[in-house]
Amino acid sequence: WRSLARTMDRAQQNELEAITDMFNKMTEQCFRKCVAVYKEPDLSVGEATCVDRCVHKYMTVHGKVQEILGQQAQQAQQAQ
């Protein structure tokens, strides 16, 4: 029972690390793409629009990749 609990804790930790990594990469990429000169404390309307679109695209693609990987894992499991 303890082994199962440790395995579940580790899986949760891995998932948290993956989500954190994805968020950090998305933040860095969208900031680099959308904010040319960092001189104001607030984003301009154009920068905010760019960031919104960038985040939306990043999350959409990430969701599709997760869906495909899940399907492949399911197919691999069924093939066994």
N, C-alpha and C positions, 0 to 999 in steps of 0.2 A: 504494500500500500504506500509506504514512504517513497519507494522508488518511482511509483506512478506520479506522486505529488511533485517529486523533484523534476521529473521529465516535463510535467505540465508547467512548472515554474520556469524551467529553461526555455520551453517553447514560447511562453509569454514574454520572457526577456528578449528572445530573438526577434519576436514580432515588434516589440517596442523599439528595439535598435533599428530594425528595418524601416519603420515608420519615421523615426527621427532622422535617419540618413536620407530618406526620400525628401522629407521636408527641408532639410538643410541644402540639398542639391537644388531643389526647386527654387528656394529663396535666392540662392547664389546666382543661378542661371537667369531667373526673371529679373533680378536687380541689375545684373550685368547687361542684359538685353534692353531694358526699359529706362534706366537712369544713366544718361550720358554724362552729366556733370552733377556732382553732389554738392550743391551750394545753398539749397533752401531746406529748412527743417521739414517741410511738408511736400508731398508729391504734387506735381502740376496735374491738371486734368488729363493731359496727354499721357503722362507717366502712369497715372492711376489706371487709365483705360488699358494701357499696354500691359501693366502688371495683372490686371483682372483677366485679360484674354490669355496671357501666358500661363497663369495658374490654372485656368479652366482647361486649356489644351494639355498641360502637363498631367493634370488629374484624370482627364479623359483617356489619354494614352496609357497612363499607369493602370487604370481600371481595365482597359482592354487587354493589356499584357497579362495582368493577374487572371483575367477570365480565360485566356488562351492557355496559360500555364496550368490552371486548375483543370481544364479539359484534358490536357495532355497527361497530367498526373492521374486523372480518373481512367483514361484509356490504358495507361501503363498498368494500373492496378487491376483492371478488368482482364488484361492480357495474361496476367500471371496465373 
